[in-house]
């Protein structure tokens, strides 16, 4: 899964604005100054339209702002669970993996699921 690199986006956005005031730069982007401030501080995610305009202005590819996630959302959840619940989730995840393997075999025609 890919994640949006907020820090890189904020840093590049501030660098793109340079010494220009937030008001002037916001007008160029077609947004309000408070919105630009929130974007620069990472407190608001850009809409696709704004993101595209910023990438076009900077000459950067949108892919530069997405990185492969190193953590799964399940890992975040697991950190806040009791040990008994963690064991149940691991068992359920294993059952899902086994089921997916059987489904794959069934698609190949080498195993029939009842």
C-alpha positions in Angstrom: 0.0 0.0 0.0 1.3 3.5 -0.8 1.2 6.4 1.6 1.3 10.1 0.9 4.5 11.6 2.0 3.2 14.7 3.9 6.6 15.9 5.1 8.1 16.0 1.5 5.0 17.7 0.2 5.0 20.4 2.8 8.8 21.0 2.3 8.5 21.2 -1.4 5.4 23.4 -1.3 7.2 25.9 1.0 10.2 25.8 -1.3 8.0 26.4 -4.4 6.4 29.4 -2.8 9.9 30.8 -2.0 9.8 34.4 -0.8 6.4 35.1 -2.3 3.7 35.8 0.3 1.2 33.2 1.1 -1.6 35.4 -0.2 0.1 35.9 -3.6 1.0 32.2 -3.9 -2.5 31.1 -2.8 -4.0 33.3 -5.6 -1.7 31.6 -8.2 -3.0 28.3 -7.0 -6.6 29.4 -6.9 -7.1 28.8 -3.2 -7.4 30.9 -0.1 -4.4 31.9 2.1 -5.6 29.9 5.1 -5.9 26.8 3.0 -2.3 27.3 1.8 -1.2 27.7 5.4 -2.9 24.4 6.4 -1.3 22.6 3.4 2.2 24.0 4.2 1.8 22.8 7.8 0.6 19.4 6.9 -2.7 20.0 8.7 -4.8 19.5 5.5 -4.4 17.1 2.6 -4.5 18.7 -0.8 -7.4 17.9 -3.1 -6.4 16.1 -6.3 -7.0 19.3 -8.3 -4.7 21.4 -6.0 -2.2 18.6 -5.8 -2.0 18.4 -9.6 -1.6 22.2 -9.9 1.3 22.2 -7.4 3.0 19.3 -9.2 2.6 21.1 -12.6 4.0 24.3 -11.2 7.0 22.5 -9.6 7.6 20.2 -12.5 7.4 17.2 -10.2 5.6 13.9 -10.8 2.8 13.0 -8.5 4.4 9.6 -7.9 7.3 11.4 -6.1 5.0 12.0 -3.1 3.9 8.5 -2.6 6.0 5.9 -0.8 5.5 2.2 -0.1 4.0 1.8 3.3 6.3 0.0 5.7 3.6 -0.8 8.2 0.2 -2.5 7.7 -2.9 -1.0 9.3 -3.2 -4.2 11.2 0.1 -3.5 12.9 -1.3 -0.2 14.3 -4.3 -2.0 15.6 -2.3 -4.8 17.1 -0.4 -2.4 19.2 -3.5 -1.3 21.1 -4.9 -4.8 21.8 -4.8 -7.2 24.7 -2.6 -10.3 24.2 -5.6 -12.6 24.0 -7.1 -10.5 21.2 -3.8 -10.4 19.3 -3.7 -14.2 19.3 -7.3 -14.3 18.0 -6.5 -11.9 15.2 -3.3 -13.8 14.2 -5.4 -17.0 14.0 -8.1 -15.3 11.9 -5.4 -13.9 9.6 -4.0 -17.4 9.1 -7.5 -18.7 8.3 -7.9 -16.0 5.7 -4.6 -16.9 4.2 -5.5 -20.5 4.0 -8.9 -19.7 2.5 -7.2 -17.5 -0.1 -4.8 -20.4 -1.0 -7.8 -22.8 -1.5 -9.6 -20.3 -3.6 -6.6 -19.8 -5.8 -6.3 -23.6 -6.2 -10.0 -23.8 -7.0 -9.6 -21.2 -9.8 -6.8 -23.3 -11.2 -9.2 -26.3 -11.2 -7.1 -28.4 -9.0 -9.3 -28.2 -5.9 -13.0 -28.0 -5.4 -14.5 -25.9 -2.6 -17.8 -27.3 -1.1 
